[in-house]
Amino acid sequence: MIKRFWRLLEQWLTIKIGVEIRCCLTFFLALFYYCVYRLLGGVFQAEILHMAEMIAAAYLFGWVQALLHADFDQMDQLGLRQWAVLIGGGAAHGLVAWLCGWFGGSTAATVLFAVYMVCCGLCTVLICHIKRAIDAKLLNDDLRAFQQRNSEMEEE
């Protein structure tokens, strides 16, 4: 019973940590675009309400992705489902931005924001794929070194 509890807790924490990382990244990306948009418009402050909406949307979308088992940071390939997740996520962010008025009703800025979020998602998939490949190589190198040491010790 205790072991099962710890296993469930570990699984939940793994999902929760993934959502937190995804949320922070998504919020930063949205906030960056928002701030650049505001700066280009000559406004040098950001609306706190908009930031609260951005973080809430990031959490909501992060949990939806986790519950759908559509974590972009775990994608190994870009099939139809993965593209749907990336494009759907970008469209959802664009819809929230439009509904909340992050870009003052500018359709062009909102559509560009949705495209930006899709591109950021693609970059994240690529970066995570490269990181997993590097980690796998390092683990395999460590395993080979360990096996080499063990075989040398057995020969002695």
Residue pairs with C-beta under 8 A, 6 or more apart in sequence:
15 66
18 66
18 71
18 73
19 59
19 62
19 63
19 65
19 66
20 62
21 73
22 58
22 62
22 65
22 66
22 71
22 72
22 73
23 55
23 58
23 59
23 62
24 58
25 124
26 58
26 61
26 62
26 93
26 117
27 54
27 55
27 58
29 116
29 117
29 120
30 54
30 57
30 58
30 93
30 97
30 113
30 117
31 46
31 51
31 54
33 113
33 116
34 46
34 50
34 54
34 102
34 103
35 46
37 103
37 109
37 113
38 44
38 45
38 46
41 104
50 100
50 102
53 96
53 100
53 102
54 102
57 92
57 93
57 96
61 89
61 92
61 93
65 71
65 72
65 85
65 89
68 85
70 81
70 82
70 85
72 82
72 85
72 86
72 89
72 121
72 124
72 125
72 128
73 124
73 125
73 128
74 128
75 82
75 125
75 128
75 129
76 129
78 86
78 125
82 125
86 118
86 121
86 122
86 125
87 118
89 117
89 118
89 121
90 114
90 115
90 116
90 117
90 118
90 121
91 114
93 113
93 114
93 117
94 110
94 111
94 113
94 114
94 117
97 103
97 110
97 113
97 114
98 107
98 110
102 110
102 113
103 109
103 110
103 113
